[in-house]
Structure formats: C-alpha cells, structure tokens
Amino acid sequence: MNTDELRKDMHHKIDAILKQVTKTNGRVNKLEAWKDQVMGGLKVALIICALVGFLFKIGWLTIGA
C-alpha cells in the first residue's frame, strides 16, 4: 500500500469513527436530558410530599370528616 492509499484508508476509517461518536453523543445527550427530567419531577414530588406532611403535622390538613 502506498502513501496515498494509506491516507485514503485512514481518512475513511476516521470518518466512520466520527459518525459513530456523533451518534453515540446524541444518544448520551438524550439519556442525560431524560434523567434530568426524571430527577426534576422527583424533586417536585418530594417537595409536595414534605409540604403535605408538614400540613398534617401542624393540623391544617386532615383526612376524613
């Protein structure tokens, strides 16, 4: 293999690697965004549960009649 053929082969391999890295980064970014949404939802739910628990504790909120 001469230098030009080797250069073309390496360029092709680098392009293939770049495409795969770009695809993988997109997947990772989507998973991180999903995780952030779930964690945000859990934080909101925790705050609401803490508030409801506090309201029960001080007697401002009761169950039943």
All heavy atoms as TSV, in Angstrom:
chain	resi	resn	atom	element	x	y	z
A	1	MET	N	N	0.859	-1.175	0.000
A	1	MET	CA	C	0.000	0.000	0.000
A	1	MET	C	C	0.900	1.231	0.000
A	1	MET	O	O	1.774	1.369	0.841
A	1	MET	CB	C	-0.870	-0.036	1.264
A	1	MET	CG	C	-2.148	0.740	1.156
A	1	MET	SD	S	-3.118	0.650	2.687
A	1	MET	CE	C	-4.501	-0.276	2.113
A	2	ASN	N	N	0.645	2.115	-0.923
A	2	ASN	CA	C	1.471	3.324	-0.951
A	2	ASN	C	C	0.881	4.388	-0.021
A	2	ASN	O	O	-0.172	4.200	0.586
A	2	ASN	CB	C	1.653	3.841	-2.390
A	2	ASN	CG	C	0.345	4.320	-2.998
A	2	ASN	OD1	O	-0.552	4.711	-2.285
A	2	ASN	ND2	N	0.265	4.281	-4.319
A	3	THR	N	N	1.556	5.492	0.052
A	3	THR	CA	C	1.182	6.537	0.999
A	3	THR	C	C	-0.204	7.108	0.722
A	3	THR	O	O	-0.996	7.323	1.650
A	3	THR	CB	C	2.227	7.673	0.966
A	3	THR	OG1	O	3.503	7.106	1.182
A	3	THR	CG2	C	1.939	8.708	2.032
A	4	ASP	N	N	-0.536	7.340	-0.532
A	4	ASP	CA	C	-1.849	7.913	-0.874
A	4	ASP	C	C	-2.988	6.957	-0.520
A	4	ASP	O	O	-4.016	7.373	0.008
A	4	ASP	CB	C	-1.910	8.277	-2.360
A	4	ASP	CG	C	-1.060	9.491	-2.693
A	4	ASP	OD1	O	-0.808	10.302	-1.769
A	4	ASP	OD2	O	-0.662	9.625	-3.860
A	5	GLU	N	N	-2.794	5.674	-0.821
A	5	GLU	CA	C	-3.829	4.691	-0.480
A	5	GLU	C	C	-3.996	4.576	1.033
A	5	GLU	O	O	-5.113	4.465	1.534
A	5	GLU	CB	C	-3.470	3.334	-1.078
A	5	GLU	CG	C	-3.555	3.297	-2.590
A	5	GLU	CD	C	-3.014	1.983	-3.145
A	5	GLU	OE1	O	-2.327	1.250	-2.400
A	5	GLU	OE2	O	-3.275	1.709	-4.322
A	6	LEU	N	N	-2.897	4.591	1.743
A	6	LEU	CA	C	-2.948	4.523	3.196
A	6	LEU	C	C	-3.667	5.742	3.769
A	6	LEU	O	O	-4.496	5.618	4.666
A	6	LEU	CB	C	-1.534	4.422	3.770
A	6	LEU	CG	C	-1.423	4.287	5.280
A	6	LEU	CD1	C	-2.119	3.018	5.740
A	6	LEU	CD2	C	0.032	4.273	5.700
A	7	ARG	N	N	-3.377	6.910	3.217
A	7	ARG	CA	C	-4.011	8.146	3.673
A	7	ARG	C	C	-5.523	8.090	3.420
A	7	ARG	O	O	-6.324	8.453	4.288
A	7	ARG	CB	C	-3.381	9.339	2.961
A	7	ARG	CG	C	-3.868	10.676	3.493
A	7	ARG	CD	C	-3.150	11.850	2.847
A	7	ARG	NE	N	-1.764	11.846	3.278
A	7	ARG	CZ	C	-0.715	12.030	2.472
A	7	ARG	NH1	N	-0.901	12.242	1.194
A	7	ARG	NH2	N	0.502	12.013	2.932
A	8	LYS	N	N	-5.931	7.605	2.252
A	8	LYS	CA	C	-7.358	7.500	1.929
A	8	LYS	C	C	-8.047	6.498	2.858
A	8	LYS	O	O	-9.164	6.739	3.334
A	8	LYS	CB	C	-7.548	7.078	0.476
A	8	LYS	CG	C	-7.245	8.164	-0.515
A	8	LYS	CD	C	-7.408	7.674	-1.937
A	8	LYS	CE	C	-6.995	8.751	-2.933
A	8	LYS	NZ	N	-7.100	8.251	-4.321
A	9	ASP	N	N	-7.380	5.381	3.118
A	9	ASP	CA	C	-7.948	4.370	4.008
A	9	ASP	C	C	-8.114	4.923	5.422
A	9	ASP	O	O	-9.155	4.728	6.052
A	9	ASP	CB	C	-7.050	3.136	4.020
A	9	ASP	CG	C	-7.658	1.999	4.812
A	9	ASP	OD1	O	-8.834	1.661	4.550
A	9	ASP	OD2	O	-6.956	1.462	5.695
A	10	MET	N	N	-7.105	5.606	5.911
A	10	MET	CA	C	-7.182	6.187	7.254
A	10	MET	C	C	-8.264	7.270	7.321
A	10	MET	O	O	-8.981	7.370	8.311
A	10	MET	CB	C	-5.828	6.758	7.672
A	10	MET	CG	C	-4.766	5.703	7.890
A	10	MET	SD	S	-5.239	4.429	9.068
A	10	MET	CE	C	-5.318	5.375	10.549
A	11	HIS	N	N	-8.379	8.069	6.262
A	11	HIS	CA	C	-9.413	9.109	6.224
A	11	HIS	C	C	-10.802	8.474	6.289
A	11	HIS	O	O	-11.682	8.959	7.011
A	11	HIS	CB	C	-9.248	9.955	4.956
A	11	HIS	CG	C	-10.201	11.090	4.876
A	11	HIS	ND1	N	-10.117	12.180	5.703
A	11	HIS	CD2	C	-11.278	11.319	4.072
A	11	HIS	CE1	C	-11.084	13.032	5.426
A	11	HIS	NE2	N	-11.804	12.520	4.427
A	12	HIS	N	N	-10.989	7.368	5.555
A	12	HIS	CA	C	-12.276	6.671	5.571
A	12	HIS	C	C	-12.569	6.131	6.976
A	12	HIS	O	O	-13.695	6.244	7.481
A	12	HIS	CB	C	-12.264	5.530	4.557
A	12	HIS	CG	C	-13.495	4.694	4.563
A	12	HIS	ND1	N	-14.708	5.162	4.115
A	12	HIS	CD2	C	-13.719	3.432	4.998
A	12	HIS	CE1	C	-15.626	4.221	4.264
A	12	HIS	NE2	N	-15.038	3.156	4.798
A	13	LYS	N	N	-11.566	5.542	7.619
A	13	LYS	CA	C	-11.751	4.999	8.969
A	13	LYS	C	C	-12.055	6.115	9.965
A	13	LYS	O	O	-12.912	5.950	10.843
A	13	LYS	CB	C	-10.508	4.224	9.403
A	13	LYS	CG	C	-10.345	2.920	8.670
A	13	LYS	CD	C	-9.088	2.188	9.084
A	13	LYS	CE	C	-8.938	0.906	8.290
A	13	LYS	NZ	N	-7.700	0.190	8.621
A	14	ILE	N	N	-11.388	7.237	9.855
A	14	ILE	CA	C	-11.628	8.368	10.758
A	14	ILE	C	C	-13.040	8.905	10.567
A	14	ILE	O	O	-13.727	9.226	11.541
A	14	ILE	CB	C	-10.563	9.469	10.556
A	14	ILE	CG1	C	-9.220	8.974	11.082
A	14	ILE	CG2	C	-10.976	10.758	11.244
A	14	ILE	CD1	C	-8.056	9.871	10.765
A	15	ASP	N	N	-13.499	8.982	9.317
A	15	ASP	CA	C	-14.875	9.436	9.059
A	15	ASP	C	C	-15.893	8.483	9.692
A	15	ASP	O	O	-16.889	8.917	10.281
A	15	ASP	CB	C	-15.139	9.544	7.558
A	15	ASP	CG	C	-14.522	10.776	6.935
A	15	ASP	OD1	O	-14.159	11.711	7.690
A	15	ASP	OD2	O	-14.401	10.815	5.698
A	16	ALA	N	N	-15.646	7.175	9.588
A	16	ALA	CA	C	-16.555	6.190	10.183
A	16	ALA	C	C	-16.579	6.335	11.711
A	16	ALA	O	O	-17.648	6.272	12.331
A	16	ALA	CB	C	-16.128	4.777	9.791
A	17	ILE	N	N	-15.427	6.529	12.313
A	17	ILE	CA	C	-15.344	6.719	13.760
A	17	ILE	C	C	-16.068	7.994	14.171
A	17	ILE	O	O	-16.812	8.010	15.155
A	17	ILE	CB	C	-13.873	6.736	14.232
A	17	ILE	CG1	C	-13.253	5.349	14.065
A	17	ILE	CG2	C	-13.767	7.201	15.678
A	17	ILE	CD1	C	-11.753	5.320	14.251
A	18	LEU	N	N	-15.895	9.074	13.418
A	18	LEU	CA	C	-16.554	10.341	13.726
A	18	LEU	C	C	-18.072	10.199	13.663
A	18	LEU	O	O	-18.787	10.704	14.541
A	18	LEU	CB	C	-16.080	11.429	12.763
A	18	LEU	CG	C	-16.682	12.807	12.963
A	18	LEU	CD1	C	-16.333	13.344	14.345
A	18	LEU	CD2	C	-16.197	13.753	11.885
A	19	LYS	N	N	-18.587	9.483	12.681
A	19	LYS	CA	C	-20.033	9.268	12.581
A	19	LYS	C	C	-20.549	8.501	13.797
A	19	LYS	O	O	-21.591	8.837	14.357
A	19	LYS	CB	C	-20.375	8.507	11.300
A	19	LYS	CG	C	-20.263	9.337	10.054
A	19	LYS	CD	C	-20.566	8.521	8.817
A	19	LYS	CE	C	-20.311	9.331	7.555
A	19	LYS	NZ	N	-20.503	8.530	6.337
A	20	GLN	N	N	-19.807	7.465	14.197
A	20	GLN	CA	C	-20.241	6.662	15.345
A	20	GLN	C	C	-20.190	7.476	16.637
A	20	GLN	O	O	-21.085	7.386	17.472
A	20	GLN	CB	C	-19.366	5.409	15.477
A	20	GLN	CG	C	-19.830	4.460	16.547
A	20	GLN	CD	C	-21.221	3.919	16.269
A	20	GLN	OE1	O	-21.569	3.608	15.135
A	20	GLN	NE2	N	-22.020	3.800	17.305
A	21	VAL	N	N	-19.157	8.283	16.807
A	21	VAL	CA	C	-19.034	9.119	18.000
A	21	VAL	C	C	-20.165	10.133	18.058
A	21	VAL	O	O	-20.758	10.361	19.116
A	21	VAL	CB	C	-17.651	9.812	18.042
A	21	VAL	CG1	C	-17.616	10.906	19.081
A	21	VAL	CG2	C	-16.563	8.790	18.312
A	22	THR	N	N	-20.491	10.729	16.915
A	22	THR	CA	C	-21.585	11.698	16.860
A	22	THR	C	C	-22.910	11.037	17.243
A	22	THR	O	O	-23.696	11.595	18.015
A	22	THR	CB	C	-21.682	12.308	15.450
A	22	THR	OG1	O	-20.439	12.920	15.130
A	22	THR	CG2	C	-22.769	13.349	15.376
A	23	LYS	N	N	-23.153	9.834	16.724
A	23	LYS	CA	C	-24.382	9.105	17.045
A	23	LYS	C	C	-24.434	8.775	18.540
A	23	LYS	O	O	-25.457	8.955	19.202
A	23	LYS	CB	C	-24.447	7.808	16.229
A	23	LYS	CG	C	-25.738	7.053	16.388
A	23	LYS	CD	C	-25.706	5.704	15.708
A	23	LYS	CE	C	-25.560	5.817	14.211
A	23	LYS	NZ	N	-25.665	4.508	13.534
A	24	THR	N	N	-23.313	8.309	19.082
A	24	THR	CA	C	-23.258	7.946	20.499
A	24	THR	C	C	-23.462	9.169	21.381
A	24	THR	O	O	-24.184	9.112	22.379
A	24	THR	CB	C	-21.914	7.271	20.820
A	24	THR	OG1	O	-21.781	6.111	19.993
A	24	THR	CG2	C	-21.829	6.868	22.270
A	25	ASN	N	N	-22.841	10.285	21.033
A	25	ASN	CA	C	-23.004	11.510	21.821
A	25	ASN	C	C	-24.460	11.958	21.822
A	25	ASN	O	O	-24.965	12.432	22.841
A	25	ASN	CB	C	-22.109	12.627	21.288
A	25	ASN	CG	C	-20.664	12.437	21.680
A	25	ASN	OD1	O	-20.351	11.640	22.553
A	25	ASN	ND2	N	-19.782	13.153	21.021
A	26	GLY	N	N	-25.146	11.818	20.696
A	26	GLY	CA	C	-26.565	12.172	20.629
A	26	GLY	C	C	-27.393	11.314	21.565
A	26	GLY	O	O	-28.285	11.799	22.256
A	27	ARG	N	N	-27.069	10.019	21.603
A	27	ARG	CA	C	-27.804	9.116	22.489
A	27	ARG	C	C	-27.549	9.465	23.948
A	27	ARG	O	O	-28.471	9.466	24.773
A	27	ARG	CB	C	-27.399	7.670	22.226
A	27	ARG	CG	C	-27.867	7.141	20.901
A	27	ARG	CD	C	-27.357	5.753	20.664
A	27	ARG	NE	N	-27.754	5.270	19.349
A	27	ARG	CZ	C	-27.142	4.304	18.701
A	27	ARG	NH1	N	-26.095	3.711	19.246
A	27	ARG	NH2	N	-27.555	3.923	17.521
A	28	VAL	N	N	-26.303	9.740	24.268
A	28	VAL	CA	C	-25.954	10.079	25.649
A	28	VAL	C	C	-26.639	11.373	26.059
A	28	VAL	O	O	-27.174	11.480	27.168
A	28	VAL	CB	C	-24.415	10.184	25.811
A	28	VAL	CG1	C	-24.043	10.798	27.151
A	28	VAL	CG2	C	-23.771	8.818	25.656
A	29	ASN	N	N	-26.658	12.360	25.173
A	29	ASN	CA	C	-27.319	13.630	25.486
A	29	ASN	C	C	-28.812	13.425	25.741
A	29	ASN	O	O	-29.385	14.043	26.647
A	29	ASN	CB	C	-27.110	14.643	24.361
A	29	ASN	CG	C	-25.675	15.140	24.307
A	29	ASN	OD1	O	-24.941	15.061	25.287
A	29	ASN	ND2	N	-25.273	15.643	23.154
A	30	LYS	N	N	-29.451	12.563	24.945
A	30	LYS	CA	C	-30.880	12.289	25.151
A	30	LYS	C	C	-31.109	11.600	26.492
A	30	LYS	O	O	-32.058	11.917	27.210
A	30	LYS	CB	C	-31.428	11.424	24.021
A	30	LYS	CG	C	-31.582	12.159	22.714
A	30	LYS	CD	C	-32.096	11.253	21.612
A	30	LYS	CE	C	-32.142	11.987	20.289
A	30	LYS	NZ	N	-32.565	11.096	19.197
A	31	LEU	N	N	-30.238	10.644	26.836
A	31	LEU	CA	C	-30.378	9.967	28.138
A	31	LEU	C	C	-30.161	10.932	29.293
A	31	LEU	O	O	-30.874	10.872	30.307
A	31	LEU	CB	C	-29.378	8.813	28.233
A	31	LEU	CG	C	-29.732	7.560	27.447
A	31	LEU	CD1	C	-28.555	6.582	27.482
A	31	LEU	CD2	C	-30.969	6.907	28.006
A	32	GLU	N	N	-29.193	11.830	29.152
A	32	GLU	CA	C	-28.954	12.804	30.220
A	32	GLU	C	C	-30.131	13.755	30.362
A	32	GLU	O	O	-30.516	14.106	31.484
A	32	GLU	CB	C	-27.664	13.586	29.942
A	32	GLU	CG	C	-26.406	12.759	30.158
A	32	GLU	CD	C	-25.145	13.495	29.763
A	32	GLU	OE1	O	-25.230	14.531	29.075
A	32	GLU	OE2	O	-24.070	13.004	30.150
A	33	ALA	N	N	-30.737	14.165	29.252
A	33	ALA	CA	C	-31.910	15.045	29.316
A	33	ALA	C	C	-33.076	14.323	29.984
A	33	ALA	O	O	-33.785	14.900	30.813
A	33	ALA	CB	C	-32.303	15.505	27.910
A	34	TRP	N	N	-33.272	13.042	29.650
A	34	TRP	CA	C	-34.338	12.254	30.267
A	34	TRP	C	C	-34.101	12.122	31.770
A	34	TRP	O	O	-35.024	12.274	32.570
A	34	TRP	CB	C	-34.388	10.883	29.599
A	34	TRP	CG	C	-35.442	9.984	30.158
A	34	TRP	CD1	C	-36.769	9.982	29.841
A	34	TRP	CD2	C	-35.268	8.967	31.153
A	34	TRP	NE1	N	-37.425	9.011	30.567
A	34	TRP	CE2	C	-36.528	8.374	31.377
A	34	TRP	CE3	C	-34.171	8.489	31.852
A	34	TRP	CZ2	C	-36.707	7.344	32.283
A	34	TRP	CZ3	C	-34.354	7.465	32.762
A	34	TRP	CH2	C	-35.618	6.898	32.962
A	35	LYS	N	N	-32.863	11.853	32.144
A	35	LYS	CA	C	-32.527	11.714	33.569
A	35	LYS	C	C	-32.789	13.023	34.302
A	35	LYS	O	O	-33.330	13.029	35.412
A	35	LYS	CB	C	-31.062	11.321	33.740
A	35	LYS	CG	C	-30.639	11.136	35.187
A	35	LYS	CD	C	-29.137	11.084	35.328
A	35	LYS	CE	C	-28.635	12.489	35.219
A	35	LYS	NZ	N	-27.317	12.768	35.627
A	36	ASP	N	N	-32.435	14.145	33.699
A	36	ASP	CA	C	-32.672	15.444	34.327
A	36	ASP	C	C	-34.162	15.701	34.520
A	36	ASP	O	O	-34.577	16.252	35.552
A	36	ASP	CB	C	-32.052	16.566	33.491
A	36	ASP	CG	C	-30.535	16.547	33.512
A	36	ASP	OD1	O	-29.959	15.903	34.426
A	36	ASP	OD2	O	-29.923	17.175	32.622
A	37	GLN	N	N	-34.985	15.309	33.546
A	37	GLN	CA	C	-36.428	15.488	33.683
A	37	GLN	C	C	-36.984	14.621	34.811
A	37	GLN	O	O	-37.821	15.071	35.599
A	37	GLN	CB	C	-37.129	15.142	32.371
A	37	GLN	CG	C	-36.913	16.167	31.279
A	37	GLN	CD	C	-37.572	15.763	29.974
A	37	GLN	OE1	O	-37.978	14.622	29.799
A	37	GLN	NE2	N	-37.676	16.703	29.061
A	38	VAL	N	N	-36.528	13.385	34.901
A	38	VAL	CA	C	-36.992	12.488	35.958
A	38	VAL	C	C	-36.571	13.026	37.319
A	38	VAL	O	O	-37.378	13.062	38.268
A	38	VAL	CB	C	-36.456	11.055	35.738
A	38	VAL	CG1	C	-36.692	10.179	36.959
A	38	VAL	CG2	C	-37.094	10.436	34.499
A	39	MET	N	N	-35.317	13.436	37.442
A	39	MET	CA	C	-34.832	13.958	38.724
A	39	MET	C	C	-35.588	15.237	39.110
A	39	MET	O	O	-35.913	15.435	40.279
A	39	MET	CB	C	-33.331	14.229	38.659
A	39	MET	CG	C	-32.497	12.961	38.514
A	39	MET	SD	S	-32.821	11.709	39.764
A	39	MET	CE	C	-32.228	12.522	41.212
A	40	GLY	N	N	-35.886	16.094	38.155
A	40	GLY	CA	C	-36.662	17.302	38.430
A	40	GLY	C	C	-38.058	16.960	38.919
A	40	GLY	O	O	-38.558	17.555	39.880
A	41	GLY	N	N	-38.688	15.976	38.278
A	41	GLY	CA	C	-40.012	15.535	38.707
A	41	GLY	C	C	-39.988	14.953	40.113
A	41	GLY	O	O	-40.892	15.195	40.913
A	42	LEU	N	N	-38.956	14.173	40.416
A	42	LEU	CA	C	-38.834	13.604	41.759
A	42	LEU	C	C	-38.632	14.683	42.810
A	42	LEU	O	O	-39.182	14.591	43.918
A	42	LEU	CB	C	-37.679	12.600	41.807
A	42	LEU	CG	C	-37.919	11.276	41.082
A	42	LEU	CD1	C	-36.644	10.443	41.081
A	42	LEU	CD2	C	-39.058	10.512	41.715
A	43	LYS	N	N	-37.879	15.713	42.488
A	43	LYS	CA	C	-37.676	16.819	43.437
A	43	LYS	C	C	-38.987	17.545	43.714
A	43	LYS	O	O	-39.287	17.876	44.865
A	43	LYS	CB	C	-36.623	17.796	42.905
A	43	LYS	CG	C	-35.216	17.239	42.935
A	43	LYS	CD	C	-34.222	18.193	42.318
A	43	LYS	CE	C	-32.838	17.588	42.267
A	43	LYS	NZ	N	-31.866	18.449	41.587
A	44	VAL	N	N	-39.763	17.780	42.671
A	44	VAL	CA	C	-41.060	18.440	42.847
A	44	VAL	C	C	-41.974	17.566	43.696
A	44	VAL	O	O	-42.643	18.058	44.621
A	44	VAL	CB	C	-41.702	18.754	41.476
A	44	VAL	CG1	C	-43.152	19.179	41.636
A	44	VAL	CG2	C	-40.909	19.828	40.750
A	45	ALA	N	N	-42.006	16.261	43.418
A	45	ALA	CA	C	-42.847	15.349	44.197
A	45	ALA	C	C	-42.402	15.319	45.658
A	45	ALA	O	O	-43.250	15.302	46.572
A	45	ALA	CB	C	-42.797	13.948	43.596
A	46	LEU	N	N	-41.113	15.329	45.896
A	46	LEU	CA	C	-40.599	15.332	47.268
A	46	LEU	C	C	-41.004	16.599	48.011
A	46	LEU	O	O	-41.413	16.546	49.177
A	46	LEU	CB	C	-39.076	15.190	47.264
A	46	LEU	CG	C	-38.392	15.194	48.627
A	46	LEU	CD1	C	-38.851	13.998	49.445
A	46	LEU	CD2	C	-36.889	15.190	48.468
A	47	ILE	N	N	-40.934	17.728	47.341
A	47	ILE	CA	C	-41.329	18.996	47.966
A	47	ILE	C	C	-42.819	18.974	48.304
A	47	ILE	O	O	-43.226	19.388	49.399
A	47	ILE	CB	C	-40.976	20.188	47.052
A	47	ILE	CG1	C	-39.454	20.366	46.989
A	47	ILE	CG2	C	-41.646	21.464	47.519
A	47	ILE	CD1	C	-38.981	21.337	45.934
A	48	ILE	N	N	-43.641	18.474	47.389
A	48	ILE	CA	C	-45.082	18.406	47.639
A	48	ILE	C	C	-45.379	17.465	48.802
A	48	ILE	O	O	-46.185	17.796	49.690
A	48	ILE	CB	C	-45.841	17.984	46.357
A	48	ILE	CG1	C	-45.768	19.105	45.321
A	48	ILE	CG2	C	-47.286	17.611	46.670
A	48	ILE	CD1	C	-46.284	18.728	43.951
A	49	CYS	N	N	-44.722	16.298	48.828
A	49	CYS	CA	C	-44.938	15.352	49.932
A	49	CYS	C	C	-44.494	15.952	51.264
A	49	CYS	O	O	-45.168	15.772	52.287
A	49	CYS	CB	C	-44.186	14.052	49.665
A	49	CYS	SG	S	-44.923	13.060	48.364
A	50	ALA	N	N	-43.392	16.667	51.271
A	50	ALA	CA	C	-42.921	17.293	52.511
A	50	ALA	C	C	-43.913	18.353	52.979
A	50	ALA	O	O	-44.210	18.455	54.181
A	50	ALA	CB	C	-41.539	17.912	52.298
A	51	LEU	N	N	-44.446	19.135	52.057
A	51	LEU	CA	C	-45.423	20.163	52.408
A	51	LEU	C	C	-46.695	19.533	52.969
A	51	LEU	O	O	-47.227	19.986	53.991
A	51	LEU	CB	C	-45.741	21.036	51.190
A	51	LEU	CG	C	-46.771	22.127	51.390
A	51	LEU	CD1	C	-46.285	23.128	52.440
A	51	LEU	CD2	C	-47.077	22.827	50.091
A	52	VAL	N	N	-47.185	18.488	52.307
A	52	VAL	CA	C	-48.395	17.808	52.792
A	52	VAL	C	C	-48.136	17.197	54.164
A	52	VAL	O	O	-48.975	17.300	55.077
A	52	VAL	CB	C	-48.866	16.740	51.776
A	52	VAL	CG1	C	-49.941	15.839	52.367
A	52	VAL	CG2	C	-49.378	17.410	50.512
A	53	GLY	N	N	-46.983	16.572	54.352
A	53	GLY	CA	C	-46.643	16.017	55.655
A	53	GLY	C	C	-46.587	17.078	56.733
A	53	GLY	O	O	-47.076	16.876	57.854
A	54	PHE	N	N	-46.014	18.214	56.409
A	54	PHE	CA	C	-45.954	19.324	57.369
A	54	PHE	C	C	-47.359	19.822	57.717
A	54	PHE	O	O	-47.666	20.072	58.883
A	54	PHE	CB	C	-45.105	20.459	56.802
A	54	PHE	CG	C	-45.058	21.678	57.673
A	54	PHE	CD1	C	-44.314	21.670	58.849
A	54	PHE	CD2	C	-45.761	22.826	57.328
A	54	PHE	CE1	C	-44.267	22.790	59.653
A	54	PHE	CE2	C	-45.719	23.948	58.132
A	54	PHE	CZ	C	-44.968	23.932	59.299
A	55	LEU	N	N	-48.216	19.938	56.714
A	55	LEU	CA	C	-49.584	20.394	56.958
A	55	LEU	C	C	-50.359	19.402	57.820
A	55	LEU	O	O	-51.160	19.804	58.664
A	55	LEU	CB	C	-50.306	20.647	55.629
A	55	LEU	CG	C	-49.769	21.827	54.813
A	55	LEU	CD1	C	-50.490	21.916	53.472
A	55	LEU	CD2	C	-49.880	23.131	55.577
A	56	PHE	N	N	-50.137	18.104	57.633
A	56	PHE	CA	C	-50.735	17.104	58.514
A	56	PHE	C	C	-50.198	17.248	59.929
A	56	PHE	O	O	-50.943	17.176	60.906
A	56	PHE	CB	C	-50.453	15.681	58.015
A	56	PHE	CG	C	-51.436	15.182	57.000
A	56	PHE	CD1	C	-50.993	14.770	55.750
A	56	PHE	CD2	C	-52.783	15.084	57.287
A	56	PHE	CE1	C	-51.879	14.294	54.802
A	56	PHE	CE2	C	-53.680	14.605	56.349
A	56	PHE	CZ	C	-53.230	14.216	55.101
A	57	LYS	N	N	-48.909	17.454	60.051
A	57	LYS	CA	C	-48.258	17.537	61.370
A	57	LYS	C	C	-48.806	18.702	62.195
A	57	LYS	O	O	-49.043	18.564	63.389
A	57	LYS	CB	C	-46.750	17.684	61.162
A	57	LYS	CG	C	-45.939	17.824	62.400
A	57	LYS	CD	C	-45.536	16.483	62.923
A	57	LYS	CE	C	-44.573	16.687	64.073
A	57	LYS	NZ	N	-44.550	15.554	64.937
A	58	ILE	N	N	-48.989	19.847	61.541
A	58	ILE	CA	C	-49.470	21.005	62.311
A	58	ILE	C	C	-50.994	21.055	62.412
A	58	ILE	O	O	-51.537	21.894	63.111
A	58	ILE	CB	C	-48.930	22.333	61.726
A	58	ILE	CG1	C	-49.428	22.573	60.317
A	58	ILE	CG2	C	-47.423	22.358	61.794
A	58	ILE	CD1	C	-49.074	23.943	59.767
A	59	GLY	N	N	-51.672	20.133	61.720
A	59	GLY	CA	C	-53.119	20.027	61.862
A	59	GLY	C	C	-53.923	20.870	60.893
A	59	GLY	O	O	-55.136	20.980	61.033
A	60	TRP	N	N	-53.324	21.474	59.932
A	60	TRP	CA	C	-54.075	22.289	58.961
A	60	TRP	C	C	-54.727	21.418	57.899
A	60	TRP	O	O	-55.572	21.870	57.152
A	60	TRP	CB	C	-53.162	23.294	58.280
A	60	TRP	CG	C	-52.747	24.423	59.160
A	60	TRP	CD1	C	-53.024	24.603	60.474
A	60	TRP	CD2	C	-51.957	25.546	58.783
A	60	TRP	NE1	N	-52.472	25.760	60.947
A	60	TRP	CE2	C	-51.787	26.362	59.909
A	60	TRP	CE3	C	-51.370	25.935	57.595
A	60	TRP	CZ2	C	-51.073	27.542	59.880
A	60	TRP	CZ3	C	-50.646	27.109	57.557
A	60	TRP	CH2	C	-50.505	27.919	58.708
A	61	LEU	N	N	-54.314	20.171	57.817
A	61	LEU	CA	C	-54.846	19.261	56.826
A	61	LEU	C	C	-55.176	17.962	57.542
A	61	LEU	O	O	-54.377	17.426	58.301
A	61	LEU	CB	C	-53.782	19.005	55.734
A	61	LEU	CG	C	-54.207	18.301	54.463
A	61	LEU	CD1	C	-55.289	19.108	53.739
A	61	LEU	CD2	C	-53.016	18.129	53.542
A	62	THR	N	N	-56.397	17.444	57.305
A	62	THR	CA	C	-56.825	16.204	57.960
A	62	THR	C	C	-57.446	15.282	56.926
A	62	THR	O	O	-57.846	15.725	55.842
A	62	THR	CB	C	-57.844	16.464	59.072
A	62	THR	OG1	O	-58.977	17.123	58.514
A	62	THR	CG2	C	-57.255	17.302	60.183
A	63	ILE	N	N	-57.535	14.003	57.277
A	63	ILE	CA	C	-58.177	13.016	56.421
A	63	ILE	C	C	-59.547	12.722	57.001
A	63	ILE	O	O	-59.684	12.501	58.190
A	63	ILE	CB	C	-57.341	11.728	56.350
A	63	ILE	CG1	C	-55.977	12.012	55.733
A	63	ILE	CG2	C	-58.080	10.649	55.558
A	63	ILE	CD1	C	-55.048	10.797	55.700
A	64	GLY	N	N	-60.538	12.714	56.162
A	64	GLY	CA	C	-61.894	12.388	56.596
A	64	GLY	C	C	-62.648	13.631	57.058
A	64	GLY	O	O	-62.261	14.751	56.820
A	65	ALA	N	N	-63.742	13.362	57.740
A	65	ALA	CA	C	-64.631	14.460	58.148
A	65	ALA	C	C	-64.297	15.003	59.459
A	65	ALA	O	O	-63.786	15.152	60.322
A	65	ALA	CB	C	-66.075	13.985	58.182
